């Protein structure tokens, strides 16, 4: 699973499951034992859950990097490698 960023204990990944086509651009966010899937545009929690602080950090990061996330999604759909995105600092 390609990793986009890692910050404050969060790991952000983007991937397509083989043999399927996802219709909604999204990312997977992991924090300790918790995991969540967020839609990129609009920013919406699609599944899972994170602790409140981790959720706020993830959503802020997504908002700051929506264009880069969308661009990476398009790259991934055509088989190009995705590019890392700056973490929150």
Backbone as ProteinMPNN parsed JSONL, in Angstrom:
{"seq_chain_A": "XXXXXXXXXXXXXXXXXXXXXXXXXXXXXXXXXXXXXXXXXXXXXXXXXXXXXXXXXXXXXXXXXXXXXXXXXXXXXXXXXXXXXXXXX", "coords_chain_A": {"N_chain_A": [[0.832, -1.179, 0.0], [0.838, 2.016, -1.051], [2.326, 4.711, 0.65], [1.339, 7.939, 1.51], [1.803, 9.973, 3.385], [3.113, 10.597, 6.695], [2.514, 11.504, 9.945], [2.365, 12.826, 13.246], [1.717, 10.33, 14.371], [-0.162, 9.367, 12.586], [-0.81, 7.488, 9.656], [-1.039, 7.765, 6.246], [-2.516, 6.397, 3.45], [-2.943, 5.432, 0.002], [-4.639, 3.456, -2.271], [-5.629, 1.101, -4.805], [-7.76, -1.663, -4.911], [-6.851, -4.758, -6.332], [-8.196, -5.615, -9.476], [-10.538, -4.22, -9.162], [-12.529, -1.258, -9.581], [-12.56, 1.76, -8.111], [-15.027, 4.173, -7.425], [-15.185, 6.52, -6.027], [-12.853, 8.859, -5.138], [-10.555, 8.29, -2.553], [-8.886, 8.03, 0.674], [-6.935, 6.041, 2.962], [-6.617, 6.09, 6.398], [-4.561, 5.515, 9.138], [-4.217, 5.028, 12.612], [-2.58, 4.073, 15.364], [-4.366, 1.387, 16.588], [-6.607, 1.98, 15.152], [-8.569, 2.693, 12.21], [-9.575, 4.485, 9.301], [-11.537, 5.465, 6.47], [-11.513, 8.043, 4.186], [-13.354, 10.131, 2.021], [-12.169, 12.199, -0.61], [-13.109, 14.506, -2.01], [-16.257, 15.394, -1.603], [-14.759, 16.06, 1.63], [-15.252, 13.476, 3.585], [-16.106, 11.115, 6.068], [-15.995, 7.832, 5.254], [-15.885, 5.211, 6.177], [-15.086, 3.329, 9.157], [-13.259, 4.571, 12.055], [-11.568, 7.09, 13.967], [-9.685, 8.18, 16.842], [-10.811, 11.245, 18.356], [-8.941, 13.488, 18.267], [-7.06, 12.562, 16.372], [-8.762, 12.293, 14.214], [-9.456, 14.994, 13.704], [-6.936, 15.999, 12.959], [-6.416, 14.461, 10.65], [-8.523, 15.262, 8.946], [-7.97, 18.006, 8.685], [-5.506, 17.882, 7.356], [-6.264, 16.619, 4.962], [-7.929, 18.605, 3.9], [-6.062, 20.658, 3.431], [-4.577, 19.497, 1.405], [-6.15, 18.689, -0.759], [-6.076, 19.087, -3.603], [-3.62, 17.895, -4.338], [-4.115, 15.29, -3.473], [-6.259, 14.531, -5.134], [-4.965, 14.665, -7.584], [-3.046, 12.655, -7.238], [-4.788, 10.465, -7.074], [-5.78, 10.351, -9.692], [-3.377, 9.766, -11.025], [-2.854, 7.225, -9.974], [-5.011, 5.752, -10.971], [-4.38, 5.493, -13.66], [-2.179, 3.958, -13.565], [0.228, 5.161, -12.872], [2.94, 6.053, -10.658], [2.231, 7.209, -7.329], [2.716, 10.366, -5.644], [4.516, 11.438, -2.779], [3.158, 13.391, -0.091], [3.436, 16.415, 1.712], [3.708, 16.267, 5.267], [1.658, 17.263, 8.141], [2.975, 19.78, 10.247]], "CA_chain_A": [[0.0, 0.0, 0.0], [1.666, 3.219, -1.101], [2.152, 5.666, 1.738], [1.396, 9.337, 1.085], [2.36, 10.826, 4.439], [3.135, 10.079, 8.059], [2.679, 12.633, 10.855], [1.674, 12.753, 14.538], [1.205, 8.976, 14.578], [-1.074, 8.986, 11.504], [-0.24, 6.987, 8.404], [-2.028, 7.995, 5.188], [-2.216, 5.575, 2.277], [-3.907, 5.442, -1.1], [-4.433, 2.285, -3.111], [-6.773, 0.464, -5.456], [-7.744, -3.111, -4.771], [-6.695, -5.324, -7.666], [-9.371, -6.115, -10.16], [-11.736, -3.408, -8.925], [-12.404, 0.163, -9.884], [-13.25, 2.575, -7.118], [-15.673, 5.309, -8.069], [-15.019, 7.704, -5.206], [-11.476, 9.022, -4.668], [-10.492, 8.219, -1.102], [-7.629, 7.629, 1.297], [-7.024, 5.229, 4.165], [-5.831, 6.714, 7.463], [-4.344, 4.589, 10.249], [-3.678, 5.604, 13.843], [-2.504, 2.973, 16.333], [-5.203, 0.257, 16.162], [-7.801, 2.503, 14.49], [-8.449, 2.964, 10.769], [-10.728, 5.165, 8.707], [-11.461, 5.775, 5.045], [-12.08, 9.369, 3.93], [-13.505, 10.642, 0.671], [-11.326, 13.378, -0.796], [-13.974, 15.64, -2.368], [-16.048, 16.179, -0.393], [-14.092, 15.383, 2.739], [-16.296, 12.787, 4.348], [-15.732, 9.822, 6.629], [-16.746, 6.795, 4.556], [-15.975, 4.035, 7.041], [-14.126, 3.265, 10.243], [-13.239, 5.693, 12.991], [-10.304, 7.461, 14.589], [-9.894, 9.02, 18.025], [-11.203, 12.61, 17.974], [-7.773, 14.313, 17.889], [-6.526, 12.027, 15.118], [-9.744, 12.631, 13.188], [-9.305, 16.416, 13.362], [-5.67, 16.15, 12.229], [-6.579, 13.868, 9.319], [-9.408, 16.103, 8.141], [-7.249, 19.25, 8.379], [-4.497, 17.549, 6.353], [-6.964, 16.388, 3.695], [-8.372, 19.914, 3.386], [-4.886, 21.374, 2.925], [-3.94, 18.802, 0.28], [-7.158, 18.104, -1.65], [-5.631, 19.085, -5.002], [-2.572, 16.885, -4.481], [-4.746, 13.984, -3.312], [-7.002, 14.266, -6.361], [-3.965, 14.422, -8.616], [-2.509, 11.312, -6.985], [-5.823, 9.486, -7.427], [-5.77, 10.228, -11.162], [-2.149, 9.038, -11.383], [-2.997, 5.826, -9.598], [-5.982, 5.118, -11.869], [-3.754, 5.177, -14.951], [-1.01, 3.116, -13.322], [1.438, 5.923, -12.572], [3.223, 6.073, -9.218], [1.753, 8.38, -6.603], [3.769, 11.189, -5.063], [4.371, 11.743, -1.35], [2.605, 14.716, 0.223], [4.03, 16.95, 2.953], [2.919, 16.03, 6.48], [1.421, 18.407, 9.019], [4.125, 20.021, 11.146]], "C_chain_A": [[0.877, 1.244, 0.0], [1.298, 4.218, 0.0], [2.312, 7.087, 1.211], [2.096, 10.21, 2.112], [2.283, 10.104, 5.774], [3.398, 11.268, 8.977], [1.848, 12.399, 12.117], [1.042, 11.387, 14.786], [0.223, 8.499, 13.522], [-0.28, 8.477, 10.306], [-1.34, 7.103, 7.355], [-1.593, 7.213, 3.955], [-3.323, 5.716, 1.243], [-3.601, 4.228, -1.961], [-5.747, 1.848, -3.731], [-6.651, -1.03, -5.217], [-7.671, -3.718, -6.157], [-8.008, -5.874, -8.205], [-10.633, -5.308, -9.922], [-11.468, -1.98, -9.347], [-13.223, 0.911, -8.849], [-13.853, 3.777, -7.834], [-15.471, 6.606, -7.3], [-13.565, 7.811, -4.744], [-11.446, 9.085, -3.138], [-9.091, 7.849, -0.625], [-7.943, 6.782, 2.525], [-6.094, 5.862, 5.199], [-5.771, 5.739, 8.64], [-3.745, 5.347, 11.426], [-3.752, 4.535, 14.919], [-3.345, 1.804, 15.836], [-6.453, 0.693, 15.41], [-7.514, 2.761, 13.011], [-9.736, 3.608, 10.283], [-10.463, 5.392, 7.228], [-12.196, 7.094, 4.845], [-12.197, 9.62, 2.441], [-12.72, 11.941, 0.565], [-12.162, 14.619, -1.104], [-15.387, 15.138, -2.536], [-15.31, 15.366, 0.662], [-15.175, 14.788, 3.621], [-15.753, 11.452, 4.847], [-16.611, 8.764, 5.981], [-16.912, 5.544, 5.394], [-14.891, 4.104, 8.105], [-14.246, 4.455, 11.177], [-11.827, 5.888, 13.532], [-10.628, 8.176, 15.896], [-10.078, 10.474, 17.583], [-10.022, 13.468, 17.518], [-7.198, 13.86, 16.547], [-7.467, 12.353, 13.958], [-9.599, 14.082, 12.749], [-8.021, 16.649, 12.568], [-5.8, 15.621, 10.799], [-7.419, 14.773, 8.422], [-8.749, 17.433, 7.766], [-6.227, 18.999, 7.268], [-5.153, 17.338, 4.984], [-7.384, 17.718, 3.078], [-7.212, 20.692, 2.78], [-4.354, 20.786, 1.625], [-4.936, 18.166, -0.691], [-6.694, 18.032, -3.1], [-4.579, 18.006, -5.247], [-3.145, 15.469, -4.368], [-5.508, 13.601, -4.575], [-6.053, 13.941, -7.511], [-3.353, 13.025, -8.462], [-3.518, 10.235, -7.352], [-5.843, 9.262, -8.938], [-4.526, 9.47, -11.63], [-2.324, 7.541, -11.138], [-3.944, 5.096, -10.553], [-5.381, 4.741, -13.218], [-2.442, 4.41, -14.785], [0.291, 3.852, -13.077], [1.688, 5.903, -11.058], [2.684, 7.348, -8.566], [2.936, 9.109, -5.98], [3.47, 11.45, -3.59], [3.848, 13.169, -1.198], [3.152, 15.141, 1.584], [3.117, 16.657, 4.156], [2.567, 17.346, 7.171], [2.65, 18.553, 9.906], [3.719, 20.934, 12.253]], "O_chain_A": [[1.592, 1.491, 0.972], [0.128, 4.516, 0.237], [3.298, 7.402, 0.545], [2.888, 11.084, 1.758], [1.52, 9.157, 5.963], [4.398, 11.967, 8.809], [0.755, 11.837, 12.052], [-0.048, 11.299, 15.351], [-0.19, 7.34, 13.551], [0.795, 8.99, 9.996], [-2.445, 6.597, 7.551], [-0.466, 7.343, 3.48], [-4.462, 6.066, 1.553], [-2.452, 3.994, -2.336], [-6.829, 2.18, -3.245], [-5.56, -1.594, -5.31], [-8.351, -3.252, -7.07], [-8.798, -6.498, -7.497], [-11.697, -5.668, -10.426], [-10.319, -1.553, -9.455], [-14.433, 0.713, -8.732], [-13.243, 4.33, -8.75], [-15.579, 7.687, -7.879], [-13.09, 6.934, -4.023], [-12.205, 9.827, -2.515], [-8.237, 7.42, -1.401], [-9.055, 6.803, 3.052], [-4.929, 6.137, 4.912], [-6.792, 5.209, 9.078], [-2.874, 6.2, 11.253], [-4.837, 4.136, 15.341], [-3.068, 1.272, 14.761], [-7.282, -0.149, 15.064], [-6.376, 3.014, 12.616], [-10.828, 3.324, 10.777], [-9.316, 5.497, 6.793], [-13.341, 7.254, 5.269], [-11.263, 9.358, 1.683], [-12.618, 12.693, 1.534], [-11.937, 15.675, -0.513], [-15.686, 14.501, -3.546], [-15.248, 14.139, 0.589], [-15.911, 15.499, 4.305], [-15.032, 10.754, 4.134], [-17.832, 8.789, 6.137], [-17.951, 4.886, 5.338], [-13.911, 4.837, 7.973], [-15.194, 5.236, 11.105], [-11.012, 4.965, 13.546], [-11.722, 8.719, 16.05], [-9.554, 10.879, 16.545], [-10.106, 14.115, 16.474], [-6.888, 14.687, 15.689], [-7.017, 12.654, 12.853], [-9.617, 14.372, 11.553], [-8.02, 17.418, 11.607], [-5.345, 16.263, 9.852], [-7.061, 15.017, 7.27], [-8.945, 17.932, 6.658], [-6.096, 19.806, 6.347], [-4.653, 17.825, 3.97], [-7.217, 17.932, 1.878], [-7.364, 21.317, 1.73], [-3.746, 21.498, 0.826], [-4.596, 17.201, -1.376], [-6.902, 17.014, -3.761], [-4.64, 17.288, -6.245], [-2.715, 14.561, -5.08], [-5.41, 12.463, -5.035], [-6.318, 13.045, -8.312], [-3.17, 12.308, -9.446], [-3.139, 9.195, -7.89], [-5.914, 8.125, -9.405], [-4.61, 8.63, -12.526], [-1.987, 6.71, -11.981], [-3.698, 3.941, -10.902], [-5.82, 3.779, -13.849], [-1.69, 4.235, -15.743], [1.356, 3.235, -13.073], [0.751, 5.753, -10.274], [2.683, 8.419, -9.171], [4.016, 8.542, -5.812], [2.319, 11.656, -3.205], [4.064, 14.027, -2.053], [3.308, 14.32, 2.488], [1.897, 16.788, 4.06], [3.103, 18.402, 6.835], [3.285, 17.564, 10.27], [4.535, 21.261, 13.115]]}, "name": "protein", "num_of_chains": 1, "seq": "XXXXXXXXXXXXXXXXXXXXXXXXXXXXXXXXXXXXXXXXXXXXXXXXXXXXXXXXXXXXXXXXXXXXXXXXXXXXXXXXXXXXXXXXX"}
